[in-house]
Amino acid sequence: MEPVRTPGGHPPRRRAALWLAALATLCFAEPQKRKSPPPPPAVQILQLAAHRSEGLVTIDGRLRSLAARPLEGLELVLEFETTDGKVITRQRGAIEPDPLPPGEEAEFRWQMRDHVRAVSFRIHAVERAGREVIVRNAGPHYIE
């Protein structure tokens, strides 16, 4: 005796199993995660100048805290890049006052050894706890 077949050509049990598998896939599939918007910047670079002199690079700048809470142990991380965008060194510097209150501005001036292949740099920021801080106007900034 030959098995009964449905118009699609599959036996009824197999067709039901296919429907159950498809339904289970839909029910138990992970919902697509919506990408949350990136956090807003917590630091804005207001002014910045970088120039070379006598084997040193001097960086003068001013920033403002855009955070809703004081920034504890704020450090700027400068990534110096070659003409093709490769990072050749990273330098860190602390910002004072510590903590930096919301809405407050801070000036900074750093001098470091000149890496002659460096033509520009980007700015990142971190707090003492290691938490990354988003920077508005992060660069690239060019060395004069």
N, C-alpha and C positions, 0 to 999 in steps of 0.2 A: 504494500500500500504506500502510495506516494504522499509526502506531507502536503498539507494545505498551504497554498501560497497566496499572498495578498497581491493586489494589482501592481505594487512596486517590485514584486518578485522575491521578497523575503518572507520566511515563515513568520507567523504572528508573534511568536515568543521573541524572535530575534529583533523584530521591528519594535516591540515594546521595550526590549533591553536598550536599543539605540536611543529611544525617546527618553528613557530614564537616565541614561548616561549624559545626554545633552542637557536635560533639566538639572541634574546634579552639578554639571559644570557651570551652568548659569547661577545656581543658588550658592555654590561654595567658592566661586571665583572671587579673588580679592577685588574689592572695588578700586577703581583707579584713584590714586592719591592725587589730590589737587595740590599743585605747587603753591606754597604760601608765598606771599610777596616777600622780597628780601627786607631785612630790618632797615630802618632809616639810618642815615649817617649819624654818628654820635660826635664827630669832630669835623670841623671845616677848616681847611687851610685858607687863610685870608690873604697873606702875603708870603712871598718866598723869593729869595735870591741866592744863587750859588755861583761862586767864582773861584778861579784858581790863582794861587800866588805863592811863590817860593816853596814849591813842593807840597803845598797844602790845599785842600778844598775847604772853603768857608761857606757855611749855610746859615743864613739869617732868615727867620720867619716869625709869623704870628698866626695863631689858631684860635678858634672859639669852640667851646663845648656846646654841642647841640643836644646832649643827653638830658634826660629828665631827672637823673640822679647824679651825685658827684662821681667823677671818674677816679678810682683809687689806683695809685701807682701807675699812671699813664706813661707809656713809653712809645716813642715813634721808632719804627724800623724802616730804614732807608735801604732800598735795594738798588745798587748801582749797576747800570747796564751798558753794554757795548753798542756799537752802531747797529748790530743785527739783533739786539734785544736780549742777549744772553746776560744773566746776572753774574757779575764777577766778584761781588762782595756785598755783605750786609753789615750795616752799622746800626747800633741802637743808642738812643739817648732818652733820658728821663725828662719829663715836663714838670715844671713847678708853677704854681703851688700844687701840693699834694695833700689832700685830694683837690681835683679841679672842679669847682662848683658849676652847676648848670648855668649856661649863658655867659660864663666868665671867659675872658681872653687871656692868653699866655704868649709871651715872646720867648724865642729860643735862638741861641747862637752856638753853633758847633764848628770845630775845626778837626779835620782828620787828614791822614796821609792821602796824598793824591794818587789815585789809580789812573794812570795816563790813558788807558783804553776806555775808561768810563766817560760817556758823553751825556748820560741822563740818569735820572733815578726816579723811583716810585716810592710813595710813602704808605706804610701800613701802620697800624697802631694796635697795642695790646695793653690790657690792664694787668696789675700785679698777679691776679689769680689765673692769668693765662688766657683770659677771655678776649677774643678778637673784637676790635672796635672798628666799625666801618668809617672810612675817611672820605669826605667830599673834597674834590679837587686833588686827588691822590697822584696825579701825574700821567704821563711822564713830564718831569721838569728837567730843563736842560742846564748844563753847567757852562757858564760863560768863560 
